Amino acid sequence: MIRKLSVYITILFVLLTYRLGAQEPIDLGLPSGTLWSDMNVGAKNPEEYGDYYAWGEVITKRYYGNVSKYKHFDEVCIKKYNYIPVPNWRLDNLLVLQFEDDVANRNLGGNWRMPTEEEMGELLENCVFQHYTLNGTRGYLVKNKKQDVGESIFLPCAGHKEEGNHRVLSGITAFYWTSSLDNIAEVTTISSRIQKVLDGELPEDSVNKKIVMSAKCLKLGYDVPVVDYVDRTIGCVVRPVYVGKRKTGK
């Protein structure tokens, strides 16, 4: 009797999970073979915005866009993910989120993670982004530039959150986080300038300290889709990628 009850509970859980919505890996036919989720983290349907997170945080909160409320800041300095050697700032040279700070990995399990800047770049290079409305939600239909190659995903225009918990430009724009703080080429350029500051060749204010407070995200809703810097304390949505093997028939 107990065994039967356990089986019924398991079946019920699976059915509820399916009805409420579960992430599905989608093959867009990309050169790398990367599989993208059909919905955002926290969403139950592809057209839902899902939840908003500051970069490197794994829970939602009431205050976005405020450095004093940011997990990786402690009163005077950035305490994690910093490559600028300035006084009082902790230097760790981490440029990509560790799994403990990856909300997709934490919330969805080991087969899911946030995309890197390079993976977002591959999406831009190989796919077309078409304005599309899905069940009343404005966004972009993303599919391979080659006809009859791969499937498609829908990216809702979820805007972003700042000034506390205020949602900005939803239905018009969208900011989708990558797991990348920065890339090696740009870090090398910044590091060269920093060295000149340390050597006294350039004044200290020639280094923009705010740049380390930014992370890379996909920006939609402007002239063209682009991966660019965004203040990492604001709340953005996350579209994860799948690192496991897709089941047959999926």
Salt bridges, closest charged atoms under 4 A:
GLU24 OE2 - LYS250 NZ 3.70
GLU57 OE1 - LYS61 NZ 3.01
ASP74 OD2 - ARG90 NH2 2.79
GLU100 OE2 - LYS80 NZ 2.92
ASP101 OD1 - LYS71 NZ 3.31
ASP101 OD1 - HIS72 NE2 3.99
ASP101 OD2 - LYS80 NZ 2.77
GLU117 OE2 - LYS216 NZ 2.77
GLU119 OE2 - ARG113 NH2 2.66
GLU151 OE2 - ARG246 NH1 2.98
GLU162 OE2 - HIS160 NE2 2.86
GLU186 OE1 - LYS216 NZ 2.94
GLU204 OE2 - LYS209 NZ 3.13
ASP228 OD2 - LYS219 NZ 3.59
